[in-house]
Amino acid sequence: MPRISPSDSLVSPAFSAADEAAMQLALQQAQAAWQAGEVPVGAVLTLNGEVVATGFNRPITTHDPTAHAEIVALREGAQRLGNYRLPQCELFVTLEPCAMCAMALMHARVKRVVFAAPDPKTGVAGSVLDLFAQSQLNHHTHVCGGLLADTSAALLRQFFAERRAAAKQRRAADAPSPNPLPPELPTP
Ligand SMILES: [Zn+2]
């Protein structure tokens, strides 16, 4: 049997079966975003292991630039619990949070944020920068990433590949035929 070296166990944070179940649910939310024509990102808010709220990315369909999965789940959860602070809650999201969502999660004092895939373009839990590690900004929210990261990343890759293929098809349909008929000669 292969041995797990001590450094491996230090590198990968320990996730529980409940964490994985919550992330699976977040991935289902990401699928729902895709079905709505949105970039597939999903989130689930839990309290003591119970699901309080879910959300998926939907800025385009709702004409709302703030409608990221995390914000949608936070709003629903805060309404349901009747509190703008959610200090006992945990949020599971399929993509590393952006700066807007990171700050919203910190304002809500969410206890723990678990994300799946890193986002090298806008992620602020270590990719572009690490807002959660700024002690001036954050005293409440722990963050860890990498849970079901491959599944989430594959979903995003598939989505963008399909979208590129569809755009290419549209361009091909719009483009003039490669062998256009010669223009008609003017009649004398
Ligand atoms: Zn965001």
Residues whose N, C-alpha, C, O or C-beta is under 5 A from the ligand:
A	BS01	ZN	H68 P97 C98 C101
